[in-house]
Amino acid sequence: MYTPKENYFAVLEHEVPEWTPICFFDSFSTGFGSLPGPGFEKGDPVTALDGFGIKWAYPASGGGAPVPEPGSAVMTADDILDWESIITFPDVDAFDWDSYAENEYALAKSKGIDFEKTPIDFGSGNGPFERLAALMSFEEALLAIATEPEASKALIERIVDYKIQVAERAREYLHADMFTSYDDTCTQRMPFVSPEQYREVIKPGTTRLYDAVKDLGMYPISHCCGFVEPLLEDMIETGAAAWTSAQPCNDLAGIIRKYDDRFTVIGGFDSNGPAGLADADDETIVADVVRCFDEYANADNGRGYIFWGFRMPNSTDPADKARENGRVYAAAIKIAKERSASRRKSVL
């Protein structure tokens, strides 16, 4: 019988798992994603400043998810040709990785996590495009890409150099098995940029980042909310092993059937639909979890899919977030166990 790590890796290696893995339950998340992560990315806990001098806000309306504070940008599209004299990159070795890793492992130990059996995912906030947007604002970043694609690409390539350093430390100090780059390049309706702009400006650096992650012995995972289908082939070509926070505004069942021999989909829960509303009852939440397992986990004997769902309470209180997400995970764990037992019986 597989351990959770072996089962998780089976899906990432395009094999049929013993059960449908559940992200954040069958894996341990560190860095950004479960918590804000290192302060040089999404803001220091005391000053709210990141390593680039951007100030971050944590509004309750988004469940405390970090966003750049309005007016904190350090440049505009008009400055893109001069970015080298404007942007100061953080020294990743100035961060106390030893203490950070010690605290993360203590947290894991308190939850009874055995790393011989559980994979570790390091979430890296502000991927190449998101960091560009954080430095300038989304509007200015899009203007820069449209008007000065070469300079925008050069800045993104320098951001990737820095991201590779972060990946190296994640592997060295946290022994991460997976490296998730949080880089939302899409809205619920379409990508922020055209496929041609993505391929010219963003894709080359992202590919280089994922090549480095693989060389370090980790699976590169691409986080992108929204309607990703126009960029999906490009995402696969960057070398990403999986796409996380995949939302049902995409044809996820069709994507899994088409690509499950070379790509993994993580997500499925309709966090923007009825099950994600603040007043959603347990029945609505459970129904959407069941839908995920019916539509995605059974696409091809469970290959190519890992469940992930989340709810965003109007609160920054960790207890509120834990309670609301616990409603999703309780249903997912129950269903995964039931269907795993049924699958074993059918094999016997």
Legacy VTK file of the C-alpha trace (Angstrom):
# vtk DataFile Version 3.0
C-alpha trace
ASCII
DATASET POLYDATA
POINTS 348 float
0.000 0.000 0.000
1.231 3.481 -0.867
2.209 6.135 1.645
0.633 9.562 1.013
3.951 10.674 -0.526
4.109 7.686 -2.874
0.462 8.142 -3.818
0.922 11.889 -4.451
4.000 11.278 -6.560
2.174 8.549 -8.509
-0.277 11.165 -9.791
2.523 13.612 -10.602
4.213 10.790 -12.522
0.987 10.078 -14.465
0.263 6.764 -12.787
-3.026 5.522 -11.335
-3.104 6.287 -7.575
-4.532 4.109 -4.824
-6.762 7.028 -3.816
-7.405 10.560 -5.020
-4.836 12.718 -3.195
-6.073 15.773 -1.328
-3.807 18.813 -1.504
-2.862 20.189 1.949
-4.103 16.961 3.594
-1.913 14.392 1.842
0.920 16.939 1.642
2.501 19.512 3.951
2.496 23.085 2.686
5.113 25.620 3.692
5.944 29.053 2.325
3.119 31.031 0.724
-0.199 29.250 0.341
-0.847 27.936 3.797
0.735 30.971 5.491
2.187 34.269 4.172
5.639 32.699 3.858
8.984 34.536 3.985
8.458 38.248 4.540
10.588 39.300 1.582
7.785 38.052 -0.708
4.424 39.170 0.727
5.482 41.546 3.475
7.224 41.406 6.827
4.839 40.558 9.708
5.790 43.807 11.525
6.348 46.394 8.764
4.247 44.808 5.963
7.123 45.702 3.612
8.543 43.076 1.284
12.141 42.780 0.141
11.490 45.102 -2.807
10.059 47.940 -0.720
6.418 47.226 -1.595
3.928 47.556 1.259
1.263 44.863 1.529
-2.278 44.884 2.899
-4.262 41.917 4.209
-7.975 42.746 3.823
-10.551 40.625 5.606
-12.698 40.696 2.453
-10.189 38.371 0.811
-9.671 36.179 3.830
-6.482 38.064 4.609
-4.858 37.214 1.272
-1.980 39.680 0.723
-2.331 42.405 -1.915
-0.031 45.352 -2.658
-1.245 48.417 -0.795
-2.532 51.076 -3.228
0.141 53.656 -3.967
3.041 51.421 -2.945
4.361 50.709 -6.463
7.970 51.690 -7.042
7.754 52.234 -10.802
5.377 52.652 -13.748
5.333 51.542 -17.369
7.090 54.784 -18.239
10.062 53.639 -16.139
10.425 50.154 -17.598
13.515 50.996 -19.657
15.235 52.159 -16.461
14.254 49.233 -14.244
17.866 48.268 -13.488
18.463 51.590 -11.719
15.137 51.473 -9.868
14.631 47.911 -8.608
16.623 46.569 -5.688
16.349 42.820 -5.266
16.318 41.304 -1.786
19.256 39.313 -0.479
17.637 35.907 0.043
20.465 34.884 2.365
19.652 37.754 4.723
16.519 35.813 5.608
16.882 33.421 8.569
16.155 30.205 6.724
17.379 28.042 9.608
14.862 29.480 12.064
12.110 29.485 9.471
12.672 25.802 8.688
12.878 24.962 12.391
9.525 26.639 13.060
7.870 24.980 10.058
9.079 21.555 11.095
7.910 22.158 14.661
4.470 23.002 13.271
4.489 19.830 11.218
5.564 17.765 14.202
2.734 19.208 16.299
0.333 17.908 13.642
1.899 14.456 13.713
3.326 14.720 10.198
5.901 12.115 9.199
8.062 13.415 6.356
9.077 9.908 5.417
5.465 9.505 4.327
4.355 13.067 3.506
5.559 15.251 0.611
6.556 18.875 1.255
5.367 21.687 -0.984
7.039 25.096 -0.846
4.753 27.839 -2.086
6.602 30.751 -3.646
4.434 33.858 -3.711
4.678 36.395 -6.526
5.796 34.411 -9.534
7.506 36.265 -12.400
4.388 38.021 -13.739
2.871 38.706 -10.320
6.133 40.259 -9.100
6.171 42.515 -12.163
2.614 43.563 -11.283
3.501 44.077 -7.616
6.320 46.425 -8.583
4.136 48.492 -10.918
0.424 47.587 -10.416
-1.389 45.292 -12.824
-2.423 48.108 -15.150
1.118 49.473 -15.495
2.596 45.993 -15.909
0.216 45.267 -18.771
1.091 48.598 -20.370
4.787 47.811 -20.034
4.383 44.392 -21.650
2.393 45.918 -24.514
4.681 48.896 -25.174
8.138 47.619 -24.172
8.091 43.814 -24.373
11.887 43.452 -24.515
12.485 45.510 -21.381
9.598 43.739 -19.611
11.079 40.379 -20.533
14.514 41.471 -19.275
13.023 42.418 -15.894
11.129 39.139 -15.704
14.324 37.245 -16.465
16.025 39.028 -13.559
13.056 38.142 -11.346
13.553 34.522 -12.397
17.225 34.671 -11.342
16.025 35.705 -7.902
13.294 33.021 -7.884
15.845 30.336 -8.630
17.755 31.451 -5.538
14.560 31.044 -3.504
14.023 27.576 -4.959
17.572 26.605 -3.995
16.964 27.665 -0.383
13.602 25.889 -0.285
15.302 22.671 -1.274
18.318 23.128 0.993
16.598 24.228 4.202
13.076 22.851 3.914
13.834 19.756 1.822
10.863 20.594 -0.374
9.654 17.957 -2.823
7.514 20.413 -4.784
7.909 24.086 -5.647
4.672 25.915 -6.393
5.039 29.226 -8.209
2.022 31.421 -7.503
1.647 33.408 -10.699
-1.900 34.403 -11.653
-1.712 35.326 -15.318
-5.463 34.926 -15.936
-8.830 36.353 -14.921
-12.030 34.302 -14.695
-12.775 35.181 -18.323
-9.432 35.296 -20.086
-5.658 35.712 -19.618
-4.335 39.145 -18.692
-2.155 39.064 -21.797
-2.531 37.526 -25.241
-1.000 34.094 -25.847
1.576 35.798 -28.088
2.590 38.221 -25.325
2.776 35.367 -22.831
5.039 33.382 -25.139
7.295 36.343 -25.860
7.619 37.919 -22.406
6.621 35.495 -19.628
7.032 31.940 -20.885
10.836 31.892 -21.451
11.670 32.880 -17.873
9.019 30.583 -16.420
10.475 27.684 -18.397
13.955 28.465 -17.097
12.637 28.603 -13.522
10.953 25.218 -13.845
14.052 23.693 -15.433
16.043 24.858 -12.405
13.414 23.479 -10.009
13.609 20.072 -11.701
17.409 20.163 -11.580
17.107 20.708 -7.827
15.043 17.532 -7.499
11.608 19.134 -7.034
8.400 19.001 -9.021
7.563 22.449 -10.468
3.878 23.283 -9.948
2.202 26.255 -11.581
-0.507 28.058 -9.608
-2.871 30.105 -11.737
-6.479 30.926 -10.962
-8.996 31.768 -13.674
-9.556 30.737 -17.284
-6.242 29.168 -18.241
-7.271 27.104 -21.269
-5.829 29.549 -23.863
-2.406 29.155 -22.187
-2.642 25.522 -21.128
-0.391 24.071 -23.827
2.146 26.777 -23.022
1.940 25.957 -19.308
2.659 22.317 -20.082
5.556 23.321 -22.338
7.154 25.330 -19.517
7.745 21.992 -17.815
5.181 22.366 -15.042
4.295 18.985 -13.566
0.904 20.243 -12.438
-1.487 23.182 -12.453
-2.958 24.133 -9.127
-6.082 25.989 -8.069
-7.623 24.834 -11.329
-11.156 26.199 -11.368
-14.274 24.893 -13.148
-14.512 27.905 -15.455
-12.197 25.614 -17.449
-13.188 22.248 -18.949
-11.270 20.349 -16.291
-12.722 16.915 -17.080
-11.772 17.316 -20.747
-8.308 18.607 -19.839
-7.665 15.651 -17.526
-8.746 13.152 -20.177
-6.563 14.804 -22.811
-3.412 15.448 -20.796
-3.364 12.983 -17.879
-0.424 11.115 -19.380
1.787 14.205 -19.021
0.118 16.724 -16.736
-1.776 16.862 -13.433
-4.716 19.061 -12.474
-5.002 20.168 -8.823
-8.226 21.846 -7.732
-11.775 21.564 -9.063
-13.855 22.974 -6.197
-16.057 25.875 -7.323
-14.847 28.515 -4.880
-16.542 31.204 -6.984
-19.875 29.400 -7.168
-22.641 28.591 -4.648
-20.303 26.371 -2.598
-17.937 29.297 -2.122
-20.526 31.794 -0.863
-20.299 32.972 2.731
-23.720 31.514 3.581
-23.217 28.157 1.834
-24.619 25.303 3.907
-22.871 21.971 4.397
-25.117 20.260 1.863
-24.057 22.665 -0.895
-20.386 22.284 -0.044
-20.551 18.485 0.081
-22.416 18.397 -3.228
-19.649 20.323 -4.963
-16.966 18.072 -3.484
-18.896 15.035 -4.749
-19.100 16.694 -8.177
-15.306 17.041 -8.223
-14.770 13.375 -7.458
-17.429 12.302 -9.968
-16.253 14.530 -12.823
-12.487 14.674 -12.312
-11.258 11.817 -10.117
-13.017 9.272 -12.321
-11.877 10.766 -15.623
-9.407 7.914 -16.154
-9.198 5.721 -13.061
-8.116 8.714 -11.009
-5.013 9.489 -13.031
-4.136 13.155 -13.512
-6.162 14.682 -10.670
-5.541 15.894 -7.110
-8.391 17.467 -5.170
-8.046 20.961 -3.739
-10.813 23.221 -2.521
-10.966 26.332 -0.380
-13.398 28.864 1.025
-12.527 32.507 1.699
-14.168 33.758 4.907
-14.624 37.484 5.442
-12.031 37.343 8.200
-8.309 37.324 8.875
-8.726 35.052 11.905
-6.886 31.751 11.268
-9.594 29.929 13.232
-12.250 31.178 10.802
-10.187 30.068 7.816
-9.518 26.670 9.367
-13.203 26.158 10.128
-14.414 27.100 6.657
-11.795 25.100 4.808
-12.348 22.231 7.220
-15.898 21.946 5.894
-14.489 21.270 2.429
-11.768 18.889 3.556
-13.977 16.828 5.844
-16.165 15.996 2.855
-13.191 15.324 0.556
-11.444 13.011 3.026
-14.630 11.010 3.595
-15.302 10.602 -0.117
-11.682 9.755 -0.936
-11.647 7.003 1.701
-14.949 5.541 0.551
-13.923 5.442 -3.097
-10.478 4.101 -2.304
-12.066 1.177 -0.427
-14.454 0.584 -3.309
-11.582 0.639 -5.814
-9.607 -1.912 -3.789
-12.642 -4.227 -3.680
-13.099 -3.989 -7.438
-9.437 -4.904 -7.972
-9.721 -7.908 -5.657
LINES 1 349
348 0 1 2 3 4 5 6 7 8 9 10 11 12 13 14 15 16 17 18 19 20 21 22 23 24 25 26 27 28 29 30 31 32 33 34 35 36 37 38 39 40 41 42 43 44 45 46 47 48 49 50 51 52 53 54 55 56 57 58 59 60 61 62 63 64 65 66 67 68 69 70 71 72 73 74 75 76 77 78 79 80 81 82 83 84 85 86 87 88 89 90 91 92 93 94 95 96 97 98 99 100 101 102 103 104 105 106 107 108 109 110 111 112 113 114 115 116 117 118 119 120 121 122 123 124 125 126 127 128 129 130 131 132 133 134 135 136 137 138 139 140 141 142 143 144 145 146 147 148 149 150 151 152 153 154 155 156 157 158 159 160 161 162 163 164 165 166 167 168 169 170 171 172 173 174 175 176 177 178 179 180 181 182 183 184 185 186 187 188 189 190 191 192 193 194 195 196 197 198 199 200 201 202 203 204 205 206 207 208 209 210 211 212 213 214 215 216 217 218 219 220 221 222 223 224 225 226 227 228 229 230 231 232 233 234 235 236 237 238 239 240 241 242 243 244 245 246 247 248 249 250 251 252 253 254 255 256 257 258 259 260 261 262 263 264 265 266 267 268 269 270 271 272 273 274 275 276 277 278 279 280 281 282 283 284 285 286 287 288 289 290 291 292 293 294 295 296 297 298 299 300 301 302 303 304 305 306 307 308 309 310 311 312 313 314 315 316 317 318 319 320 321 322 323 324 325 326 327 328 329 330 331 332 333 334 335 336 337 338 339 340 341 342 343 344 345 346 347
